C-alpha cells in the first residue's frame, strides 16, 4: 500500500471512530429537550448549574426571571456552554408592571417565550368569573407581547384545575384569552389534580408550546422531594403521554423537579429518558 492510500485509510478509521460522537452531539442539539433552571436553584453557582445541563447533553434551558444576573452576563454563560434560552418564567406582577424591561432582557438572550409560572394566593381567582377576567387580561398582554415579536404562555399547577360547572379554571382562562396565549402544561400537576395528562394535551392541542416533563412518585413516597420523581421513574404513563404531546404540537419537553435531592441526577436521568423515548420525528 502506498503512502497516500494508507493516509486515506487512517483518516477514514479516525472519521468512523469519531462519527458516533458527532451523530450523538447532533442528535442532542436537534431533540427538543430543555431544563427548567428552577430544578438547579440550590446548586452553588449559575455557572455550575449550566455545566450540569451541558454535561447531561442538553442544549436548551427555561430560565427563571433574570437568574439574578444581567442579560450580558447570562448570555455569556449560556454561550460558554452552547446552551440557548428557549423560554423564561416571569411573575405576573412583572409582566403587568414592567413588560418592556422583561421583553428587552429576553430579546438580548434571543429568547421569544415568556411564561407566567404561578399565581400567589392573592392573585388566584376563586370563581368562574375570576378565571375569565384573568384570561382576558392575559389575552391583552399576550397581544402586546406578540406585537414585540414574542409569545406569552401560562404554566399550570393543580389549583387551576378546579371545576366550575363543567369547565376548569384553566379552560375558562384560555377560552377568554384567545389564541395568542399559549400553554405550558405541567403534566405532573395535571395528574395530581386527577386528570389524564394525555387527555389534557388533546384538549389543549395546537396551543401547547411546551410541557414540563416531570414525574410523580408513588403515593406516600419521596416525601422529602415533594412527592416528585425523576422522569420515567414515577407513576406517569409516558408511553401514552409522549405520543399525545407530539400530536398536540409540543415544541419543547422541559425537565423539571421541584425539590430534588440530587439535581444533577434528575437532569441526567430525565434527558436520557427523553432521548430514548421521544417519538420519532420529535425534533425541534
C-alpha positions as CSV (number, residue, x, y, z in Angstrom):
1,X,0.0,0.0,0.0
2,X,1.4,3.4,-1.0
3,X,1.6,6.3,1.5
4,X,-1.4,8.1,0.1
5,X,-3.9,5.2,0.4
6,X,-2.5,4.5,3.8
7,X,-3.2,8.1,4.9
8,X,-6.7,7.9,3.4
9,X,-7.4,4.6,5.3
10,X,-6.2,6.1,8.5
11,X,-8.3,9.2,8.1
12,X,-11.3,7.0,7.3
13,X,-10.8,5.0,10.5
14,X,-10.5,8.2,12.5
15,X,-13.7,9.5,11.0
16,X,-15.6,6.3,11.7
17,X,-14.3,6.3,15.3
18,X,-15.4,9.9,15.8
19,X,-18.7,9.7,13.9
20,X,-20.9,8.2,16.7
21,X,-19.9,11.2,18.9
22,X,-20.7,13.6,16.1
23,X,-24.0,11.9,15.5
24,X,-24.9,11.9,19.2
25,X,-24.0,15.5,19.6
26,X,-26.0,16.5,16.5
27,X,-29.0,14.5,17.8
28,X,-28.9,16.0,21.2
29,X,-28.9,19.5,19.6
30,X,-31.8,18.5,17.4
31,X,-34.1,17.0,20.0
32,X,-36.5,19.4,21.8
33,X,-35.2,18.8,25.3
34,X,-34.7,21.6,27.8
35,X,-34.2,22.0,31.6
36,X,-36.1,24.3,33.8
37,X,-33.5,26.1,35.9
38,X,-35.6,26.1,39.0
39,X,-34.6,22.4,39.3
40,X,-31.0,23.5,39.8
41,X,-31.5,26.6,42.0
42,X,-29.8,25.0,45.0
43,X,-26.6,24.2,43.1
44,X,-23.9,26.6,44.2
45,X,-23.4,28.9,41.2
46,X,-25.2,29.7,37.9
47,X,-22.0,28.6,36.0
48,X,-22.2,25.2,37.8
49,X,-25.9,24.9,37.1
50,X,-25.4,25.4,33.4
51,X,-22.4,23.0,33.4
52,X,-24.8,20.3,34.7
53,X,-27.2,21.0,31.8
54,X,-24.3,20.8,29.3
55,X,-22.8,17.7,30.8
56,X,-26.2,16.0,30.5
57,X,-26.1,16.6,26.8
58,X,-28.9,19.2,26.9
59,X,-28.5,22.5,25.0
60,X,-31.6,24.4,26.0
61,X,-33.0,25.9,29.2
62,X,-36.0,27.6,30.6
63,X,-34.8,30.4,32.8
64,X,-36.3,31.8,36.0
65,X,-36.6,35.6,35.6
66,X,-33.2,37.2,35.2
67,X,-31.4,34.4,37.1
68,X,-30.1,37.3,39.3
69,X,-27.6,38.5,36.7
70,X,-27.6,41.0,33.8
71,X,-28.6,39.9,30.3
72,X,-25.0,40.2,29.0
73,X,-23.7,38.0,31.9
74,X,-26.4,35.4,31.3
75,X,-25.8,35.4,27.6
76,X,-22.1,34.9,28.1
77,X,-22.7,31.9,30.4
78,X,-25.2,30.4,28.0
79,X,-22.8,30.8,25.1
80,X,-20.0,29.3,27.2
81,X,-21.9,26.0,27.5
82,X,-23.6,26.1,24.0
83,X,-27.0,26.5,25.6
84,X,-29.9,28.6,24.4
85,X,-32.7,30.1,26.4
86,X,-36.0,28.9,24.8
87,X,-38.4,30.3,27.4
88,X,-38.4,32.1,30.7
89,X,-40.7,32.1,33.8
90,X,-41.8,35.7,34.6
91,X,-44.0,36.5,37.5
92,X,-47.4,38.0,36.7
93,X,-46.6,41.2,38.6
94,X,-43.5,41.8,36.4
95,X,-45.5,41.2,33.2
96,X,-48.1,43.6,34.5
97,X,-45.8,46.4,35.6
98,X,-42.5,46.1,33.7
99,X,-43.3,44.3,30.4
100,X,-40.8,46.4,28.4
101,X,-37.9,45.5,30.6
102,X,-38.9,41.9,30.6
103,X,-39.0,41.9,26.8
104,X,-35.7,43.7,26.4
105,X,-33.9,41.3,28.8
106,X,-35.1,38.3,26.9
107,X,-34.6,39.7,23.5
108,X,-30.9,40.2,24.5
109,X,-30.8,36.4,25.1
110,X,-32.6,35.5,21.9
111,X,-35.5,34.1,23.8
112,X,-39.0,34.6,22.5
113,X,-41.3,32.8,25.0
114,X,-42.4,34.5,28.3
115,X,-44.3,32.1,30.7
116,X,-46.4,33.2,33.6
117,X,-45.5,30.4,36.0
118,X,-47.5,30.7,39.2
119,X,-50.2,32.7,40.9
120,X,-49.8,33.7,44.5
121,X,-52.8,33.3,46.8
122,X,-54.0,36.8,46.3
123,X,-53.7,36.5,42.5
124,X,-55.8,33.3,42.2
125,X,-59.4,33.6,41.1
126,X,-61.9,31.9,43.3
127,X,-64.8,31.6,40.8
128,X,-65.5,31.2,37.1
129,X,-65.9,34.9,36.6
130,X,-62.4,35.5,38.1
131,X,-60.7,33.0,35.8
132,X,-62.5,34.5,32.8
133,X,-61.3,38.0,33.8
134,X,-57.7,36.8,34.3
135,X,-57.9,35.1,30.9
136,X,-59.0,38.4,29.2
137,X,-56.1,40.3,30.9
138,X,-53.6,37.7,29.8
139,X,-55.0,37.7,26.3
140,X,-54.5,41.5,26.2
141,X,-50.9,41.2,27.5
142,X,-50.2,38.3,25.0
143,X,-51.2,40.6,22.1
144,X,-48.8,43.3,23.4
145,X,-46.1,40.7,23.7
146,X,-46.9,39.4,20.2
147,X,-46.5,42.9,18.8
148,X,-43.0,42.9,20.2
149,X,-42.2,39.7,18.4
150,X,-42.6,37.4,21.4
151,X,-45.1,34.9,22.7
152,X,-46.8,34.7,26.1
153,X,-47.7,31.4,27.7
154,X,-49.3,30.2,31.0
155,X,-48.0,27.4,33.2
156,X,-50.4,25.5,35.4
157,X,-50.2,23.8,38.8
158,X,-53.3,22.0,40.3
159,X,-55.3,24.9,41.6
160,X,-56.3,26.0,38.0
161,X,-57.9,22.6,37.5
162,X,-60.8,23.1,39.9
163,X,-64.1,22.5,38.1
164,X,-66.6,25.3,37.7
165,X,-69.8,24.0,36.2
166,X,-68.2,21.6,33.7
167,X,-65.0,23.7,32.9
168,X,-61.8,24.0,34.8
169,X,-60.4,27.4,35.7
170,X,-57.6,26.7,33.2
171,X,-60.1,26.1,30.4
172,X,-62.0,29.3,31.3
173,X,-58.8,31.3,31.3
174,X,-57.7,30.1,27.9
175,X,-61.2,30.4,26.4
176,X,-61.2,34.1,27.5
177,X,-57.6,34.8,26.5
178,X,-58.0,34.0,22.8
179,X,-55.5,32.1,20.6
180,X,-52.4,34.3,21.2
181,X,-51.9,32.9,24.7
182,X,-50.1,29.6,24.6
183,X,-50.0,26.8,27.2
184,X,-47.1,25.2,29.1
185,X,-48.7,22.1,30.6
186,X,-47.1,20.8,33.8
187,X,-48.0,17.1,33.4
188,X,-47.2,16.1,37.0
189,X,-49.6,18.7,38.4
190,X,-52.3,17.7,35.8
191,X,-52.1,14.2,37.1
192,X,-52.1,15.3,40.8
193,X,-55.3,17.2,40.1
194,X,-56.9,13.9,39.0
195,X,-56.8,14.4,35.2
196,X,-55.2,12.2,32.5
197,X,-52.2,14.1,31.1
198,X,-52.7,12.7,27.6
199,X,-56.4,13.7,27.5
200,X,-55.4,17.2,28.8
201,X,-52.8,17.5,26.0
202,X,-55.5,16.6,23.5
203,X,-57.9,19.3,25.0
204,X,-55.2,22.0,24.5
205,X,-53.9,20.7,21.2
206,X,-52.4,23.3,19.0
207,X,-51.7,25.8,21.8
208,X,-49.3,23.8,24.0
209,X,-45.9,25.1,23.1
210,X,-44.1,23.1,25.9
211,X,-44.7,20.6,28.7
212,X,-43.0,20.3,32.0
213,X,-41.7,16.7,31.7
214,X,-41.8,15.7,35.4
215,X,-43.0,12.7,37.2
216,X,-44.9,11.8,40.4
217,X,-43.6,9.3,42.9
218,X,-46.0,6.6,44.1
219,X,-48.4,8.0,46.7
220,X,-46.7,8.4,50.0
221,X,-43.2,8.1,48.7
222,X,-40.4,10.7,48.2
223,X,-41.9,13.0,50.7
224,X,-38.6,14.8,51.2
225,X,-38.7,15.5,47.4
226,X,-42.3,16.9,47.4
227,X,-43.6,13.6,46.1
228,X,-41.9,14.0,42.7
229,X,-39.7,11.6,40.9
230,X,-37.1,11.7,38.2
231,X,-38.7,11.4,34.7
232,X,-39.6,7.8,33.9
233,X,-39.1,6.6,37.5
234,X,-42.6,7.6,38.7
235,X,-46.1,6.7,38.0
236,X,-47.0,8.7,34.9
237,X,-47.7,6.7,31.7
238,X,-45.1,8.3,29.4
239,X,-45.7,5.7,26.7
240,X,-49.1,7.3,26.2
241,X,-48.1,10.9,27.2
242,X,-45.2,11.4,24.8
243,X,-47.1,10.5,21.6
244,X,-50.0,12.6,22.8
245,X,-47.7,15.5,23.3
246,X,-46.2,15.2,19.9
247,X,-49.7,15.0,18.4
248,X,-50.7,18.2,20.4
249,X,-47.8,20.1,18.7
250,X,-45.5,20.3,21.7
251,X,-42.2,22.1,20.8
252,X,-40.2,21.6,24.0
253,X,-40.0,19.0,26.7
254,X,-38.8,20.8,29.8
255,X,-37.3,18.6,32.5
256,X,-38.2,19.8,36.0
257,X,-38.3,18.6,39.6
258,X,-39.4,21.0,42.3
259,X,-37.4,19.5,45.2
260,X,-34.7,17.2,44.0
261,X,-32.2,15.7,46.4
262,X,-29.7,15.3,43.5
263,X,-30.5,17.9,40.9
264,X,-27.7,16.7,38.5
265,X,-29.0,13.2,38.6
266,X,-32.6,14.3,37.9
267,X,-31.4,16.3,34.8
268,X,-29.3,13.4,33.5
269,X,-32.0,10.8,34.1
270,X,-34.6,12.9,32.5
271,X,-32.5,13.8,29.5
272,X,-31.6,10.1,28.9
273,X,-35.2,9.1,29.2
274,X,-36.4,11.6,26.7
275,X,-33.6,10.8,24.2
276,X,-34.7,7.2,24.4
277,X,-38.4,7.6,24.4
278,X,-39.4,10.7,22.4
279,X,-41.4,9.6,19.3
280,X,-39.5,9.6,16.0
281,X,-39.6,12.9,14.4
282,X,-39.8,14.8,17.7
283,X,-37.0,17.2,16.7
284,X,-37.2,20.9,17.2
